[in-house]
Each structure stands twice: as C-alpha cells, then as structure tokens.
C-alpha cells in the first residue's frame, strides 16, 4: 500500500492485514528513497498515519490501547528509531506515536496521561537517537529537539542540548 500525498503531507495508510503481519512496507517503500537521496529535511513533520483497524462497536479502547496496533508501531520504531522526525506534530501524530510506545491512560477531561517515568525515559532515548541521527545527516538546529520535548511536556536545558551536539 503506497502512501498518498495530500496538502504537503504524507499519509501512510495502514489496515488490519498490514498490522497483523507486522508489515512495514508502506513505510519502507516511502522512506528508503528519501534516505538514499538524503531528502529527509523535505519531509520533516509531514507524515501522518491513516489507520483502518476494525473494532467491535462496543470496544471503548483507543487505537493506542490495542496490542496488535501498538506492536506494529514498536516494530516501526525499532527499525526506524528516528521516525519521529517525520511525524506531523501539529496534527497530533507525535502524541499518537508516543502513545503507541509509552504506557498511558485516557482521562475524559484531561486526555492522554502518559506514565511519567516511562515518558521521561522514552523522551531521553529519542533525544539521544535524534541528536546523533541529525548530526550524521548534517541537519542542524537544537530547536528541533527542544520543540519535540516541549510538545511532550518537557523543557530540555539548552546546555544539555549543546553538550549533545559537541559530544
């Protein structure tokens, strides 16, 4: 299944067959040419997922609470740990992706409530992964990492980010 482009964004469609087979082909078919041609910057914060996963109408769970869907995202993150760079954060994709990988609960009035310790570990791992990946790909700007952290409710110290860049 090929992703489609819509209003400058990339929509990657997933269905239950792809999810159950842990088939990442919609992502790999899209991302490999971009990585080979070093065009990553053109797709920063452009990717969204369209997940078609049928459920019983009485099932109150969110997609991020369905083990099969979460497992697909765990596989994606294990093969492309820098994938967050591409997610359309303003469209909620960063929060949804994080929910797929971090234990959480839903609160009707406050929305998603991540496990604080798990979120902190997840975020720090992503900061380390992305800082190295950005440097290797000559993509500069500490604000990218700082903004990602802020979207997840954390403020990363500028000195710490500078330390990462210089290490």
C-alpha positions in Angstrom: 0.0 0.0 0.0 1.6 3.3 -1.1 1.3 6.5 0.9 -0.5 9.3 -0.7 0.4 13.0 -0.7 -2.2 15.5 0.4 -1.7 19.2 1.0 2.1 18.9 1.5 1.6 16.0 4.0 2.3 12.3 3.5 -0.5 10.0 4.6 0.6 6.4 5.3 -2.4 4.1 5.2 -2.5 1.0 7.5 -5.0 -1.7 7.6 -5.5 -4.7 9.8 -3.7 -7.1 7.3 -0.6 -4.9 7.4 -0.8 -4.6 11.2 -1.3 -8.3 11.9 1.5 -9.2 9.5 3.8 -6.5 11.1 4.3 -5.4 7.5 6.2 -2.1 7.4 6.2 -1.9 3.6 4.1 1.3 3.4 6.8 3.0 5.4 9.8 1.3 3.9 8.6 2.0 0.3 8.3 5.7 1.2 11.3 6.2 3.4 14.1 4.3 1.6 14.3 6.6 -1.4 14.3 9.6 0.9 17.1 8.2 2.9 19.2 7.2 -0.1 18.7 10.6 -1.8 19.3 12.5 1.5 16.0 14.4 1.3 14.9 13.9 4.9 14.6 17.6 5.6 11.9 17.9 2.9 9.7 15.6 4.9 10.2 16.9 8.4 6.9 16.9 10.2 4.9 15.9 7.1 3.9 12.3 7.9 0.5 11.2 9.3 -1.0 7.7 9.6 -4.4 6.7 8.4 -5.2 3.6 10.5 -8.1 1.5 9.4 -8.4 -1.1 12.1 -11.9 -2.5 12.5 -13.2 -2.9 16.0 -16.4 -4.0 17.7 -18.6 -1.0 18.3 -18.7 -1.8 22.0 -14.9 -1.7 22.3 -14.1 1.5 24.0 -10.3 1.3 23.5 -8.3 3.9 21.6 -6.1 2.5 18.8 -3.1 3.0 21.1 -4.6 0.6 23.6 -4.9 -2.3 21.1 -1.9 -4.6 21.4 -1.7 -5.5 17.7 -1.6 -1.9 16.7 0.9 -1.0 19.3 3.1 -3.9 18.3 3.2 -2.6 14.7 4.4 0.7 16.0 7.0 -0.9 18.2 8.4 -2.7 15.2 8.4 0.5 13.2 10.3 2.3 16.0 12.8 -0.5 16.3 13.7 -0.3 12.6 13.4 3.5 12.2 14.1 4.9 15.7 14.4 8.4 14.2 10.9 8.3 12.6 9.6 10.9 15.0 11.5 13.5 12.9 8.9 12.9 10.1 5.7 13.0 12.2 3.3 15.8 11.7 3.3 17.0 15.3 0.8 19.8 14.7 -1.7 17.2 13.6 -1.3 15.2 16.7 0.9 12.5 15.2 3.7 12.9 17.7 1.4 12.4 20.6 -0.3 9.4 19.0 3.1 7.8 18.1 4.2 8.4 21.6 1.0 6.8 22.9 1.8 3.7 20.9 5.1 3.3 22.6 4.7 4.7 26.1 2.3 3.3 28.8 -0.6 5.7 29.4 -4.2 6.1 30.4 -7.0 8.1 29.0 -8.8 10.7 31.1 -12.1 12.0 29.8 -11.4 15.6 30.9 -7.6 15.7 30.6 -7.0 13.4 27.6 -4.0 11.2 27.4 -2.0 10.7 30.6 1.4 9.1 30.0 3.2 7.2 32.7 5.7 10.0 33.8 8.8 7.8 34.3 8.2 5.9 31.0 7.7 9.1 29.1 10.9 10.6 30.5 12.9 7.5 29.5 11.3 7.4 26.1 11.9 11.1 25.5 15.6 11.0 26.6 16.2 7.9 24.4 14.7 9.8 21.4 16.7 12.9 22.2 19.9 10.8 22.1 18.9 9.0 18.9 17.7 12.1 17.1 20.7 14.2 18.1 23.1 11.6 16.6 20.9 11.0 13.5 20.5 14.7 12.8 24.3 15.3 13.2 25.1 12.3 10.9 22.7 13.7 8.3 24.0 17.2 8.7 20.6 18.5 9.8 21.2 21.3 12.3 19.1 23.0 14.9 18.8 22.3 18.5 15.3 23.7 18.5 14.0 20.6 16.7 14.8 18.5 19.8 13.7 21.2 22.2 10.4 21.6 20.4 9.7 17.9 20.4 10.4 17.7 24.1 8.1 20.7 24.7 5.3 19.0 22.8 5.5 16.1 25.2 5.6 18.4 28.2 9.3 18.7 28.9 11.7 21.5 28.8 15.2 20.4 27.8 18.0 22.6 29.1 20.0 24.4 26.3 23.3 23.4 27.9 22.4 19.8 27.8 21.5 20.0 24.1 24.7 21.9 23.4 26.6 19.1 25.2 24.9 16.5 22.9 25.9 18.5 19.8 29.5 18.7 21.0 29.9 15.1 22.2 
